[in-house]
Amino acid sequence: MSLLDTFILSKSGLFDFDLTFFTETAEFIFLSFIVTFFFISPISKQLDERAEFINKNLRKSMFYITYSYEKIIFSVGLLTSEITELTRQVKLLKTYSYENLENEVFIVQQEIGKLLSKLKGDLSIQSAYLFSNLLNEVVSLSDMFYSKKFKI
């Protein structure tokens, strides 16, 4: 086999490697480089920039979410402690109010008892006076009644 027979088109067999094979390989590699560097490389660069932008924003978002979560936890803790303190103060106020109310009711009951006993005493004195004068009045009325009735 001569060099011309090997690299120039000739009768083809099943596994013949002639000049066409090397030309197609070189053409494939050349076109692959063109497609890679002129078409895929700018798209890849833009995709990498987008991925970096997304990752940067994702990190920022995670930072803000973590910060917000910590602030919410702090606020919930603060609100819980304030609610507990307010509940304690309400209980103290209720206890104080009930004790003062009971004391005031007791003082008012004592005052009412004093007034009632004074009124009872005044009423006893007036009823004694009325009963002492009643006998004279009843006797004079009955005398007057019998005198008019029987014309004495």
C-alpha positions in Angstrom: 0.0 0.0 0.0 1.3 3.3 -1.0 0.9 6.6 0.7 -1.3 7.9 -2.1 -3.5 4.9 -1.9 -3.9 5.4 1.9 -4.6 9.1 2.0 -6.5 9.8 -1.2 -9.9 8.6 -2.0 -9.9 5.1 -3.2 -12.2 2.2 -3.1 -13.5 2.1 0.4 -13.5 -0.9 2.7 -15.1 -1.3 6.1 -12.3 0.3 8.2 -10.4 2.5 5.8 -8.7 5.6 7.2 -8.0 8.0 4.5 -7.4 11.7 4.3 -11.2 12.4 4.7 -11.1 11.0 8.2 -8.3 13.4 9.3 -10.0 16.3 7.6 -13.3 15.6 9.3 -11.6 15.3 12.7 -9.8 18.6 12.2 -13.0 20.3 11.0 -14.9 18.9 14.0 -12.3 20.1 16.5 -12.2 23.6 14.8 -16.0 23.9 14.8 -16.1 22.7 18.4 -13.7 25.5 19.4 -15.7 28.1 17.5 -19.0 27.0 19.1 -17.4 26.8 22.5 -15.6 30.1 22.6 -18.0 32.2 20.6 -21.4 30.8 21.6 -21.2 28.7 24.7 -18.6 30.8 26.6 -20.6 34.0 26.8 -23.7 32.1 27.8 -21.7 30.2 30.4 -20.2 33.5 31.7 -23.6 35.1 32.0 -24.9 31.9 33.8 -22.0 32.1 36.2 -22.7 35.8 36.9 -26.4 35.0 37.5 -25.5 32.1 39.8 -23.1 34.4 41.8 -25.8 37.1 42.0 -28.4 34.5 43.2 -25.9 33.1 45.7 -25.1 36.6 47.0 -28.8 37.4 47.4 -29.4 34.0 49.0 -26.7 34.7 51.6 -28.2 38.2 52.2 -31.6 36.7 52.6 -30.4 34.0 55.0 -28.7 36.8 57.0 -31.9 38.9 57.1 -34.0 35.9 57.9 -31.7 34.8 60.8 -31.6 38.4 62.1 -35.4 38.7 61.9 -35.8 35.4 63.6 -33.5 36.4 66.4 -35.4 39.7 66.8 -38.8 37.9 66.8 -37.5 35.4 69.4 -36.3 38.4 71.5 -39.6 40.2 71.1 -41.7 37.1 72.0 -39.5 36.6 75.1 -40.0 40.3 76.0 -43.7 40.1 75.5 -44.0 36.9 77.5 -42.2 38.5 80.4 -44.3 41.6 80.2 -47.5 39.5 80.1 -46.3 37.5 83.1 -45.5 40.8 85.0 -48.9 42.3 84.1 -50.7 39.1 85.2 -48.8 39.3 88.5 -49.7 42.9 89.0 -53.4 42.3 88.2 -53.4 39.5 90.8 -51.8 41.8 93.3 -54.3 44.5 92.5 -57.2 42.1 92.8 -56.0 40.9 96.2 -55.4 44.4 97.4 -58.8 45.6 96.1 -60.6 42.6 97.7 -58.8 43.2 101.1 -59.6 46.9 101.0 -63.2 46.2 99.9 -63.6 43.8 102.8 -62.1 46.3 105.2 -64.3 49.1 103.9 -67.4 46.8 104.1 -66.5 46.0 107.7 -66.0 49.7 108.6 -69.4 50.6 106.9 -71.1 47.7 108.8 -69.7 49.0 112.1 -70.9 52.5 111.3 -74.3 51.2 110.3 -74.4 49.2 113.6 -73.5 52.3 115.6 -76.2 54.3 113.8 -78.8 51.5 114.3 -78.0 51.3 118.0 -78.3 55.1 118.3 -81.5 55.0 116.4 -82.7 52.1 118.6 -81.9 54.1 121.7 -83.6 57.2 120.4 -86.6 55.1 119.4 -86.7 53.5 122.8 -86.6 56.9 124.5 -89.4 58.2 122.2 -91.5 55.1 122.6 -91.1 55.3 126.4 -92.1 58.9 126.3 -95.1 58.1 124.1 -96.1 55.2 126.3 -95.9 57.4 129.4 -98.0 60.0 127.7 -100.2 57.4 126.1 -101.9 56.4 129.3 -103.0 60.0 130.0 -104.1 60.4 126.4 -106.0 57.2 126.4 -107.7 58.0 129.7 -108.7 61.5 128.5 -109.9 60.0 125.2 -111.9 57.3 126.9 -113.4 59.9 129.3 -114.3 62.0 126.4 -115.8 59.0 124.5 -117.9 57.8 127.5 -119.0 61.3 128.3 -120.3 61.9 124.8 -121.7 58.4 124.5 -123.5 58.4 127.7 -123.8 62.2 128.0 -122.6 62.4 131.4 
